[in-house]
Amino acid sequence: MRFLNASLVSILFGSAAIAQTDAPPGEAFVLESTTFGSNATFATTQVYNKAGCNGGNESPELHWKGVPAGAKSLAVTMFDPDAGGGAGWWHWLIYDLDPKTTSFAVGAGDPIRTPVGSASGRNSFGEIGYSGPCPPRDSGPHRYVLTIYALKVEKLGLPANPDPAFVKAALEANTELSTTLQGQYER
């Protein structure tokens, strides 16, 4: 699996439209956000609203470009490699996205706003959809790695609401190319 540094665009769904486009040949695969920049701190609006955290739990705006021409679907995840005693913590897993999708609006991680045809895995909180940063108090800054995957298959073929380990294994087996954007947060 190949990982690159990242950039951004914009998709609206639910009651809004999904932004779609074809990437120009040779364009770099990039993930970006207007909500936060690379290595910037997540705002309180993106922070989890349970487990002692009092945020808005809104997923950030994300946009991307340069999806490989052969991609048959996309997936987006958010992972904290600094949590769970070194095992990490999954905050968001959404997959089986149309490969022409180019962005997510703020709040797109709400399960009722999931794009038609896509699927979601359970995050490490045991929830479906986005669950924002909520590191243990005084544990220092945690990194939150958002990754978009260009996949070789239209559907991952996973059961409903799978565990993060199943999603991770399916992504590793089916990724053509991926790119990341990292934010941080501490309490």
Summary of the structure (lengths in Angstrom):
residues: 187
radius of gyration: 15.1
end to end distance: 32.5
largest distance: 46.6
contacts: 641
relative contact order: 0.27
helix: 11%
strand: 30%
